[in-house]
Amino acid sequence: MEIKNNIVLGDVIEVLAQLDDNIFDIGVTSPPYNKQKNRKGGLVKDIKYSNITDNKNESEYQIEQIEILNELYRVIKPGGSFFYNHKVRWDKGEMFHPMDWLRKTDWVIKQEIIWDRQIAANIRGWRFWQVEERIYWLYKPLNKKDNGEELKSKHALLTSVWRLRPEMNKSTVSNHPAPFPIEIPTRCIYSILDDKKGCNIIDPYMGSGTSAVAAKLLGHSYFGVDISEQYIDNATNRVGNITDKEINDFNDEISKHKVNKTYKDRKKEKLNN
């Protein structure tokens, strides 16, 4: 199966099972959250995806996510990373946290990043309005003691709280109901790979194609999976016709990855004084 600049139509687990081991450098995705029904305030519409209903038995959903994440672990290279966007959910007063199933996967959970979306999707008052989602940095170690390479200061300074508004112009982003803002896959990929080029990026829920756009702008190839032929057609068209706005948003994100003085510089100055 071609893994460079290809989006495949099919079920995620079935497509992943056909891939060879250790072929991707990094991945980033956001799966459907299994939000089910009637979890929103009356003024917030349910998210409706093409070809799927986001309404499974929770136990079945978590088992499926574990299976998919373990397949992703297999196809990512040792020393590689995967960024997994999800959120804390409630049903009938019971809280479901992504850590409930992430700890059962093969991955090392390197960090939990808070995505501060700055707006609330649920506007009822049963709890303080939830404006955050989670992004988990998952790592496939080279060996049992491997903690991976240290991030460069220009990336690490962006902290573990990412204040980024969600993509608001959904009609111009492949007509997908829940697209990433381009800053998220750009930040994930660029922070790990830095100025490397020609790496292989995977997004197993390609959706609107934002991860593919970020990969292309960073000089990498992309591989995606989606169950909707409509989304694949839209995403493919989007990657081939990247807009000025997307380029501007991408460049704005890249510009944030800078540091005036590194830790070594500050330490050297302190010793000289």
C-alpha positions in Angstrom: 0.0 0.0 0.0 1.3 3.4 -0.9 2.1 5.4 2.2 3.3 8.7 0.7 0.7 11.3 0.0 -2.2 9.0 0.1 -5.6 9.0 1.8 -7.2 5.5 1.9 -10.9 4.8 2.1 -11.8 2.2 4.7 -12.2 1.2 8.3 -9.3 2.4 10.4 -8.3 -0.9 12.0 -8.6 -2.8 8.8 -6.4 -0.4 6.9 -3.8 -0.2 9.7 -3.6 -4.0 9.8 -2.4 -4.0 6.2 0.6 -1.7 6.9 4.1 -2.8 7.6 5.8 -2.3 11.0 7.9 0.8 11.8 7.1 2.9 8.7 5.9 6.3 10.1 8.0 8.9 11.9 5.1 10.6 13.7 1.3 10.8 13.7 -1.4 13.1 14.9 -5.2 12.6 15.0 -8.5 13.3 16.7 -11.0 10.4 16.6 -14.7 10.8 16.9 -15.4 11.2 20.7 -18.4 8.9 21.1 -20.4 11.9 22.3 -23.7 9.9 21.7 -26.9 11.8 22.1 -28.4 14.5 24.3 -25.1 15.5 25.9 -25.2 19.1 24.8 -27.1 22.2 25.8 -30.2 23.0 23.8 -28.4 25.7 21.7 -25.6 23.4 20.6 -26.1 21.1 17.7 -24.9 17.5 17.7 -21.8 16.9 15.5 -22.8 14.7 12.6 -20.1 12.9 10.6 -20.6 11.5 7.1 -21.0 7.7 7.1 -20.8 7.1 10.9 -22.8 7.6 14.0 -20.8 8.8 17.0 -22.9 6.6 19.3 -21.3 3.4 20.6 -21.4 1.5 23.8 -18.7 3.1 25.8 -16.9 -0.1 26.7 -16.9 -1.1 23.0 -15.6 2.3 22.1 -12.7 2.2 24.5 -11.7 -1.3 23.4 -11.7 -0.2 19.8 -9.5 2.8 20.6 -7.0 0.6 22.4 -6.9 -1.7 19.4 -6.3 1.2 17.0 -3.7 2.8 19.2 -1.8 -0.4 19.5 -1.8 -0.8 15.7 -0.5 2.8 15.5 2.2 1.8 17.9 3.3 -1.0 15.6 3.5 1.1 12.5 5.3 4.1 14.1 9.1 3.8 14.2 10.9 3.2 17.5 11.7 6.6 18.8 8.6 8.0 17.1 5.7 9.9 18.6 1.9 10.1 18.2 -0.3 13.0 19.3 -3.8 12.0 20.2 -6.5 14.6 20.7 -9.5 13.7 22.9 -11.5 15.1 25.8 -13.1 14.3 29.2 -16.8 13.3 28.7 -19.7 12.6 31.0 -22.8 10.4 30.7 -25.5 10.3 33.3 -23.0 11.7 35.8 -20.2 9.2 35.1 -16.9 10.7 33.9 -15.0 9.1 31.1 -11.3 10.2 30.8 -9.0 9.4 27.9 -6.5 8.0 30.5 -9.0 5.3 31.1 -7.9 3.5 27.9 -4.6 5.2 27.1 -3.0 3.4 30.1 -4.0 0.1 28.6 -2.2 0.7 25.3 1.4 -0.2 24.4 2.4 3.5 24.3 4.5 5.5 26.9 2.4 8.5 27.8 5.0 11.2 27.7 2.8 14.2 28.4 -0.8 15.4 28.7 -1.2 18.8 27.0 -4.2 21.0 27.7 -5.8 22.5 24.6 -7.5 25.7 25.8 -10.1 26.2 23.1 -11.2 29.5 24.8 -14.9 28.7 23.9 -17.3 26.3 25.4 -19.1 23.6 23.3 -21.6 22.8 26.1 -23.4 25.8 27.5 -25.5 24.1 30.2 -24.7 24.7 33.9 -24.3 21.2 35.3 -20.5 21.9 35.5 -18.2 24.8 34.9 -18.2 25.3 31.1 -15.7 23.0 29.5 -13.4 24.9 27.3 -10.5 22.5 27.2 -9.6 19.3 25.4 -6.6 17.1 25.8 -3.7 16.3 23.5 -1.6 13.3 24.6 2.0 13.0 23.5 2.5 9.2 23.1 6.0 7.8 22.6 7.4 4.6 21.3 10.7 4.1 23.1 13.9 2.7 21.5 14.4 0.6 24.6 13.1 0.4 28.2 15.2 3.3 29.5 14.7 5.6 26.5 13.0 8.9 27.2 13.5 10.3 23.7 15.4 13.3 22.5 15.1 16.6 24.3 12.9 19.2 22.6 14.7 22.3 21.4 14.0 25.4 23.6 12.1 27.1 20.8 9.6 24.3 20.9 9.5 23.5 24.6 8.7 27.1 25.5 5.2 26.8 24.1 4.3 25.1 27.3 1.8 22.3 28.1 -1.2 24.6 27.7 -2.0 25.4 24.1 -4.4 28.4 23.8 -5.7 28.0 20.3 -9.2 28.7 19.1 -10.9 25.9 17.1 -11.3 26.2 13.3 -14.3 28.5 12.9 -14.6 28.6 9.1 -15.8 25.0 8.8 -17.5 25.6 5.4 -14.1 26.4 3.9 -12.3 23.5 5.5 -13.7 20.5 3.5 -17.2 20.9 5.1 -16.1 18.7 8.0 -18.1 19.2 11.2 -15.0 19.2 13.6 -11.8 20.2 11.8 -8.5 20.8 13.6 -7.1 24.3 13.5 -4.0 24.0 11.4 -1.8 25.1 14.3 -2.3 21.8 16.2 -0.8 19.4 13.7 1.8 22.0 12.7 2.9 22.4 16.3 2.9 18.6 17.0 5.0 17.7 13.9 7.3 20.7 13.9 8.1 20.5 17.6 9.3 16.9 17.2 10.9 16.8 13.7 12.1 20.4 13.8 13.7 21.3 10.4 13.9 17.7 9.1 12.2 17.1 5.7 10.8 14.1 4.0 9.4 12.2 6.9 6.2 10.1 6.9 3.2 11.4 8.8 0.1 9.4 9.6 -3.4 10.6 10.6 -5.8 7.6 10.9 -8.8 9.8 11.1 -7.9 12.2 8.3 -11.3 14.0 8.2 -10.9 17.5 6.8 -7.2 16.9 5.8 -5.6 19.5 8.1 -2.8 17.1 9.1 -2.0 16.5 5.5 -1.9 20.3 4.8 0.5 20.8 7.8 2.7 17.8 6.6 2.9 19.2 3.1 3.8 22.7 4.3 6.5 21.3 6.5 8.0 19.3 3.7 6.8 15.8 4.7 4.6 13.2 3.1 1.2 12.2 4.6 -0.9 9.1 4.9 -4.5 9.1 6.0 -7.5 6.9 6.5 -11.2 7.9 6.4 -14.4 6.0 6.1 -16.1 8.8 4.1 -15.4 9.1 0.4 -16.7 12.6 0.5 -14.2 13.7 3.2 -11.4 12.1 1.2 -12.3 13.9 -2.0 -12.6 17.2 -0.1 -9.3 16.7 1.8 -7.4 15.7 -1.4 -8.7 18.8 -3.1 -7.8 20.9 -0.1 -4.2 19.6 0.0 -3.9 20.4 -3.7 -5.3 23.9 -3.3 -3.8 25.3 -0.1 -5.2 28.8 0.6 -3.4 32.0 1.5 -5.2 31.9 4.9 -3.9 28.5 5.6 -0.4 29.5 4.7 -0.7 32.6 6.9 -2.0 30.6 9.9 0.8 28.1 9.3 3.5 30.8 9.2 2.1 32.4 12.3 2.4 29.2 14.2 6.0 28.6 13.0 6.9 32.2 14.1 6.0 31.2 17.7 8.8 28.7 17.7 11.6 31.0 18.6 13.7 31.8 21.6 16.0 34.7 22.3 18.2 32.9 24.8 18.5 29.2 25.3 19.1 27.6 28.7 22.8 27.2 27.8 23.0 30.9 26.9 21.5 32.0 30.3 23.7 29.5 32.2 26.8 30.8 30.4 25.8 34.5 31.2 25.3 33.6 34.9 28.8 32.0 35.1 30.4 34.9 33.4 28.8 37.3 35.8 
